Amino acid sequence: MSKKFTLKDSQTDWERINAMSDEDIDTSEIPEITEEQMKKATLRVGCKPISKGKVRINILLDAEVIAYFKSQAGGRGYQTLINEALKASIRDRDLESAIRRIIREELRAAG
């Protein structure tokens, strides 16, 4: 038989925490994440690591999307720019979600 794990009743003011907006959370003590740290990071989807190689796909995009990236590409390939834009979107969203989760966990623990 395994022991039951029980928590003491939380003394956190959850109503106050839930009412807080993102701007109300003090992030001044959280160090900035460096580009070097991001390069060492492992991208995971559903807790499974994703390889860093490229995969060939066929995709249909709006003509205006292609025209925009071709105009921005200059001497580089527009597909590279599209890939970089997608990766930045994923990183920003995942990083923001992780920071929010960590801050909320720390606020709960500090209760």
Number of C-alpha atoms within 10 A of each C-alpha: 3 4 5 6 5 6 6 5 6 10 10 13 11 13 8 8 15 9 9 11 8 10 7 9 13 9 13 7 6 9 7 9 9 8 9 8 9 11 9 8 9 12 16 11 8 6 7 9 10 11 10 8 5 7 6 5 5 5 5 6 8 7 8 9 11 15 12 12 17 17 10 13 15 9 7 10 12 18 13 12 15 17 12 12 13 11 12 12 12 13 14 11 11 14 13 12 12 12 13 15 12 12 17 15 12 11 15 15 11 9 12
